């Protein structure tokens, strides 16, 4: 006789006999895990696919193995010769410019390239043809530029003083992603066009980009170090093939992480369904469990047998989810074509799939532990005694639940690029779940204490919120989370959109104008005021340079010798905008020191942003050295000030006294603020004609672009939140199924007493409508409340949500919930009283 | 086959259920010795405690007080799991409502107690026992595919296949028609005779009671009479 617990294989032999091949009874568990792991697998796989593409195609995306960027100048001969030692060079220029065709004008990103461009990859034009660099007056234009100018292929247009021909429409620009955010559509021209067009004059704002295709076995990092050492003050900005598009890389990484966290939250909701499903399943097997105990099974044997069954179902759901997650990714990739680089084939990223599976199975463990541990204790006497005293709460499940939760938290933190943020999200989600669970319990208790309504429909609906076995708490938690997420996302998106639409334009100028010649500023202001006498015009000198050194005199720190940039000292990285002024700029406030007098001619002075000064421990009286067009200029810190970045005007971290920078070649930048009434088209045309080398940027156009991007991001996050709602619906279906016996009993009794099918349907509708009202209140309160906090406290924007959109999104979700609930209840209407009474 | 040790030895056995605020005395001081191989009938009106006495003797319920020794094992010192282990190979139970495992075939139902006990030849022994009860042609059938009588035969085979020392049958014919009930009783007695197990039968049938060697009549939680048939 063997007194030991069953071995796992013995337990499996018994378990599989009781396990239906189609997992009947465990389908809710299978569906919930399927949804959750499919979402996580799809998100993880897509993110990995994009990141892989960014990494694999680094050379093509960058257009070289290494890129060196400088502002307002080209590389000199010595620098070019040094670079040429490493491989083949390709030079180019990037700048904002205005393209003009007849009366139409459009700001464009002018991209001038030499004949070797592109070093890697191929430019595709519309119509399927490939092309290299344009020659002579040829130009390749993005479709957006063609549309704005109202021209077709073969038509002529002007940029600055150069007349060009639209020779083709860009279909696929191989290095587009590395160019980053642009304020206008791309126009690709020959290398010498900016010079011919009069756009490159001393002081003009342009970038010079030189890319290098290395000889084999050359390491970009080594080259970068050598060049930095050889030209420490050149102000080079490097980018290598390994980080060809850091902006896209960061965006994809952060977006992927955020969506994973949302998917994980959806999986937790699915866990509620899993818990409910497993509880129902084991309750239905109470007799079988008791019989096994009569036959000699111990509680450990029972635990193994049913853990194996639940584990098998969990594995099936997880595997199905992983499969669908992988298969759906190519469809998502097609939707992203043109926005982000991603291959269209099936991608299998083992780590992403392992992570999705790991999360899924851990959630199954956390939520199945309690009912499984409870089932161990089903007594054998259940077979012989009709009334069994209720089981005591069994704390034995607690270690499994806590262990599972801890493992999930560790997995999230270990795989996150920003563990603090991820940890904050986890804590926030846990708090929300706890709040919802409390609300759900509270609502059930409150409904029991309310006076009983006279109307039988409402009375029945209210009673069903708190009847024994009612799953109000679970439903409020599961559905409430998903619907609150919808309201939260709608609130945040519409509030940001509202700020972009209303608040930002109210504060931001109507136009930014770059490269206004200093000697023509009066002409510029006169021209603007001719059209708009009440226009507010502000001009600032616009230069670019890099901070080379800072600190007390005689003990300055050279930036090139820093091992890493201090936190908050982002202004030390690369070149930035510099300016000079005689007076404290608008929107700035002095906090230490004093401002110099107008026309100051003594020691060069500089005013520094207080936050930046704090980050590098810079004090009034210390010195800063900047490099402008290859020349070092040192100034003493005269004061520190705070900057109001929300003024949307020109804000500079460093503002110098005029005598420091005025002699450097430079142009002016201007903002134009128009009164509300007034057409802006004629002004744009006048400016473009009078100042062909200046770029005029309509803020409205930029904001429209920002709203488009916001909309696209919104779609992705809503899609992830939808999984949460679907999981909540699975919980609802599970709750309906679990209550079916009791509901059938009620329905049969009501039918015996004379209720019609229509009346019973109305009762169901009343019940779910009441639940929907409860959920609406919870979701609006929680979702809108959190959105308000994020917008006003985190982003410090104005609270300008679109309540219509929020209510519409919520209503859509609720209608779907009620429809699913009613559909799930329809079988009750088919119960025949006589038949059911015989079975009861 | 007899053994000098009694199959069951109980002293002042009590069972109290309900809550501490409202206790219900089900068994009030039962003293009983049953030698190995004896066949006992348990009679008594509804609520007299006969099912509860059987539950305690078969290890399905823990006694509240007294001592109970079943086939050499002290049941009063065991927890639920200990009682489950003690039932393995020692006790077979046949219940009024059959209680076969619905998702297992007849063969699997009969094999299960032996598999729980770790017996290597469980399947073969189960097959042999099913043949012995006349269901050799129904090995692969599920309970829903069997008649009431056939289900109870499977239950008897399941109880006897492990060769237990005691068999408890709680109204084994209660859910069957008269004719089938007679067949079942004949089968039960015949299978018991082959194994020599001690048999307890709860019944309302006085004829059946007289077939047993000893009749225990319960009343109000006590053994009101104990006579040889």
Interface residues (C-beta under 8 A of the other chain):
Chain A: X1 X2 X3 X4 X6 X10 X13 X14 X17 X18 X19 X20 X287 X288 X290 X291 X292 X293 X294 X295 X296 X297 X298 X299 X300 X301 X377 X379 X380 X381 X383 X384
Chain B: X51 X55 X60 X61 X80 X81 X83 X84 X85 X87 X88 X89 X93 X95 X97 X99 X100 X101 X102 X103 X104 X105 X108 X112 X113 X115 X116 X117 X118 X119 X158 X170
